[in-house]
Amino acid sequence: MNYRKSSLSLCGAALLALLSGGAFAATENLAVDNGSVATAQDVDPFGDGGVINVFGFRGSVFGGLVVDNSDADFYSFSVADNTRITLAVNTPEGPQFGDDPVVALYDLGGAQLAVDDDGGPGFDSLLSYDALIAGTYVAAVSGFADFSFTGGGSTDFSYQLQITAAPVPLPAPVVLLGSVVALFAVRRRPG
């Protein structure tokens, strides 16, 4: 069974890499425990456009061909300071099959920084968080009702976790102030 899991994971990763359009693609490693912040699976580096796509599983999927536990799945990655981290969890089968993921962002100390349920289309999850400090952060995926991300909640679905890192946009007043300063600098030149 482990051979089949590894083969499916590799096939899933290859397919995901083809579909991800230059973004880095990873697959949940079902052979190791990634059920906590301390044991998070490292999915660095970011690919083109600051995107990592992770393909994972919860419970028993594909007619029982792939079996994972009902623990939350944790993935670590590193970002620079002043980075907007966006976590989107998409389930290919969607709400008609009761797929209902929840997603959270943690720091390495285990503090939950943000959590979302149903912020994306259907029952899918979507959250954004502005990381002002560079470092390693951890994304967690679980099923509905497991808001503590300790295991349980709804299971039996495959998912794609898309982790995006982009510079935090400057607030409009800062941009306006920079334009005014630049305008005065140009007008004050002698000549």
C-alpha positions in Angstrom: 0.0 0.0 0.0 2.9 2.4 0.7 4.1 1.9 -2.8 0.7 2.9 -4.2 0.5 5.9 -2.0 4.0 7.1 -3.1 3.1 6.5 -6.8 -0.1 8.4 -6.5 1.6 11.2 -4.6 4.3 11.4 -7.4 1.6 11.3 -10.1 -0.4 14.0 -8.3 2.7 16.2 -7.9 3.6 15.8 -11.6 0.1 16.7 -12.7 -0.1 19.6 -10.3 3.3 20.9 -11.6 2.0 20.8 -15.1 -1.2 22.7 -14.1 0.5 25.2 -11.8 2.0 27.3 -14.6 5.6 27.8 -13.2 4.6 27.8 -9.6 6.4 25.4 -7.3 4.4 22.2 -6.7 4.6 19.8 -3.7 2.7 16.8 -2.5 1.9 15.9 1.0 4.3 13.2 2.1 1.9 10.6 3.5 4.9 8.5 4.9 5.7 11.1 7.5 3.8 12.8 10.3 3.0 16.4 9.4 0.3 16.8 12.1 1.7 19.7 14.1 3.6 22.9 13.8 6.7 21.1 15.2 6.5 18.3 12.5 5.4 20.6 9.6 6.4 19.4 6.1 8.8 22.0 4.5 7.4 23.0 1.1 9.9 25.8 0.2 10.9 27.4 -2.2 8.4 29.7 -3.8 8.2 29.4 -7.6 7.6 32.0 -10.2 5.2 34.7 -9.0 5.7 33.8 -5.4 3.4 30.7 -5.4 3.6 27.2 -3.9 0.9 24.7 -4.8 0.6 21.7 -2.3 -1.6 18.7 -3.2 -2.8 16.9 -0.1 -5.3 14.4 1.3 -7.6 14.1 4.3 -9.0 10.7 5.4 -9.7 8.1 2.7 -10.0 9.3 -0.9 -10.2 7.9 -4.4 -12.4 5.0 -3.3 -10.1 4.1 -0.4 -7.0 3.9 -2.7 -5.3 6.7 -0.7 -5.6 6.7 3.0 -4.4 9.4 5.3 -5.2 10.1 8.9 -7.7 12.7 10.1 -5.0 14.9 11.7 -4.5 18.4 10.4 -1.8 18.8 7.7 0.9 21.4 8.5 3.3 22.9 5.9 6.2 25.3 6.6 7.6 28.0 4.3 9.8 31.1 4.6 9.0 34.7 3.6 10.8 38.1 3.6 9.6 40.9 5.8 6.6 43.0 4.7 5.0 40.0 2.8 1.3 39.4 2.3 0.7 35.7 2.8 -2.4 34.3 1.1 -3.6 30.8 1.8 -6.3 29.3 -0.5 -7.6 25.8 0.0 -9.5 24.4 -3.0 -11.3 21.0 -3.1 -11.8 19.6 -6.6 -15.0 17.8 -5.7 -16.5 20.8 -3.9 -19.5 21.2 -1.6 -21.7 18.7 -3.4 -19.5 16.0 -1.8 -19.4 17.8 1.6 -15.8 18.9 1.2 -15.3 21.6 3.8 -11.7 22.6 4.5 -10.5 25.1 7.1 -7.1 26.8 6.9 -4.9 28.6 9.5 -1.5 30.3 9.6 0.8 29.8 12.5 4.2 31.2 13.6 7.0 28.7 14.5 6.2 29.1 18.2 2.7 27.6 17.6 0.7 30.8 17.9 -2.3 30.9 15.5 -2.1 34.1 13.5 -5.2 33.8 11.3 -7.9 31.2 10.5 -10.6 30.9 7.8 -13.6 28.7 7.0 -15.6 29.3 3.8 -13.8 32.5 2.7 -13.3 31.0 -0.8 -15.8 29.7 -3.3 -18.3 27.2 -2.0 -17.0 25.8 1.3 -13.3 26.4 0.3 -11.1 28.5 2.5 -9.1 31.7 1.8 -7.2 34.0 4.1 -4.6 36.8 3.8 -2.1 37.9 6.5 0.5 40.6 6.4 3.8 39.2 7.8 5.8 42.3 8.8 8.7 40.1 10.1 10.7 37.8 7.9 10.8 34.2 8.9 9.3 30.7 8.7 5.5 30.4 8.9 3.3 27.3 8.9 0.0 26.8 7.0 -2.4 24.2 8.4 -5.3 22.5 6.6 -8.0 20.5 8.3 -11.7 19.8 8.0 -14.7 21.8 9.2 -15.2 21.9 13.0 -11.4 21.3 13.7 -10.7 25.0 14.4 -8.0 23.9 17.0 -6.2 22.0 14.2 -5.6 19.1 16.5 -7.3 16.5 14.3 -10.8 15.4 13.5 -13.4 17.5 11.7 -14.7 16.5 8.3 -12.4 14.3 6.3 -12.3 12.2 3.0 -11.3 14.9 0.6 -8.3 15.8 -1.6 -7.2 19.5 -1.7 -4.9 22.0 -3.3 -3.3 24.5 -0.9 -2.0 27.5 -2.7 0.5 29.6 -0.7 1.2 33.0 -2.2 3.7 35.5 -1.1 3.6 39.1 -2.4 4.9 42.4 -1.1 2.5 44.2 1.3 0.9 47.0 -0.8 1.6 50.5 0.5 -1.4 52.3 1.9 -2.8 55.0 -0.4 -1.7 57.9 1.9 1.9 56.7 1.8 1.8 56.5 -2.0 0.2 60.0 -2.2 2.8 61.4 0.2 5.6 59.9 -1.9 4.1 61.5 -5.0 3.9 64.9 -3.4 7.5 64.7 -2.1 8.7 63.7 -5.6 6.7 66.6 -7.2 8.2 69.2 -4.8 11.7 67.7 -5.4 11.3 68.2 -9.1 9.9 71.7 -8.8 12.6 72.9 -6.4 15.5 72.1 -8.7 17.4 75.1 -9.8 17.7 75.7 -13.4 
